Amino acid sequence: MSIPQLLLCLSLSMLCISSKPTEKKDRVHHEPQLSDKVHDDAQSFDYDHDAFLGADEAKTFDQLTPEESKERLGKIVSKIDEDKDGFVTVEELKAWIKFAQKRWIYEDVERQWKGHDLNEDGLISWEEYKNATYGYIL
C-alpha cells in the first residue's frame, strides 16, 4: 500500500471515528402516561386522581366533600387490598391502577361504539361511521 493510500485510509478512519451520529436513539422503554394532566403534586393531585381512579371516577370525586371523599376512598382501598391483610402493597396498587385504566378504555370503547352505531343493530356500517364521524347525511 502506498503512502497516499495509507494517508487516505487513516484520514477516512479519523473522520468516521470523530463524526457524531445523526440520529439519537432512545433505548429506554417509556410507559404510557396515566393521565393527560400535568404531574405536579405541588400544584394539584389531578394526575394522581386520574391514575388511581380513572378519569370519569376522578371527576365524580372532585364533586364530593372531603368527608365523602375519604369514605369512598376507604371503600376503594378495601378493594385494592386483595389479600385483605389491611395493607396495600406496591403490587396491589399497580394492579389497581392498571385495572382503573383498562376499565376507562373499555368504557370509552363502549361509548364510542354506541355513538357510531346509529341504527342500534350492533354493527357499524361505513355509512354510519361517516355520519357519526364526519356528519354526513344519509
N, C-alpha and C positions, 0 to 999 in steps of 0.2 A: 504494500500500500504506500502510495507516495505521500509526501508531507502535505501538499494541498488537500488531498482527500482526507487525511487524518485530521487536519485542522477543521475541515468542513464537518466531519463526523463529530468532533469534540464540540464545536460551536452549536450544532443542532442538538446535541445531547444537553448542553448547558441551557439552551433555550427551552427545551421540554421540561427540564427539572425546575427551572425558575419561573415558569409560567403559572398563573393562578387558574384554578378550574373555573369554567364559565357558568357552571350550574351548581348551586348549593343543594345538596341532598339532605333532606330531613330524615334522620334514621330513628326518630322516636315516634312510636305509635301514640297518637293523641286520642283520648276518649272523647266521645261527643259531649257537648255541653248539656247539662241537665236542665238548663233554663236559658231563655233568651235575655234575661235580666242581668245587669251588671253584678258581679260578685264582690261586693264591698261591704263587709259587716259593720264598718264604722258608720256607714250611711243608712243601711236598712238590711233587713233579713229576707227581702223578697226572693232572692235567688235560692236561699235555703228552703224557704217555704215551698217554692215550686218544685225543687228537687225532692223534698221529703214527702210532700202531699200530692203532687201533681198540680198542674196549672189550674184546673177547674176547682179542685178542693181548696187550693190556696186562696182563690177568690172568695169562697164561702167563709174561710177563716178570717179574712180581712173585715167581714161584716160583724163578727162576734165581739162581745165584751171580753175583757181579759179573763174573767171567771169562766165564761162559757168555753173560751179557747183552751184553758187549762183542763177543763173537764173532758173535752173532746180529744185533746192530745193524750190524756191519760188512757182513754179507751184505745186509741191507736197504738200506744206503747204496749198495751197488753197484747195486741195482735202481732206486733213486731217480735215480741219475746216468745219465739217459737218453742223453746224448751221449758217455758214457764218457771224459770228459776228466779224471777224478779229483777233480772239484769238484761240489758240489751248489749249484745256483743257487736263488734265491728262487722262480723259476717252477717249477723241478723239484720243490722242496719243497711248493709249493702244490698242484701236480698230484698228488703222492703223498698228501697229506692228504685231498684230495677223493676219491682212489681208495680210501683206507682207510675213509673214512666211507661211501661208496657200497657198498663190499663188506659192511660191517656191516649196512647197511639191507637189502641183498638177502638176506644170510644170515638176518636176523631174519624177513623175509617168508617165506622158505622154512620156517623153524622154525614160524612161526605157521600156515602152510598145513598142514603135516603134523599139527599139533596139532588142527586143526579138521576135517580130512578123516578122520573116524573109520573109514569103511569102505574107505579107501585106493583109491578109484576115480578119483582125480584131480579130482573135483568136490566142492563143498561145498554140501550142501542146507541149507535153512532149519532142518530138524530137527537136522542135525549141528552147525550153528552154535550153536543154542540149547543143545544138550547140552554142547558144548565150552566155551561162554562162561558159561552160567548154571547148568550142572549138572543140566539136566532129564533125566529118564529116558525113553528111547524107549518 
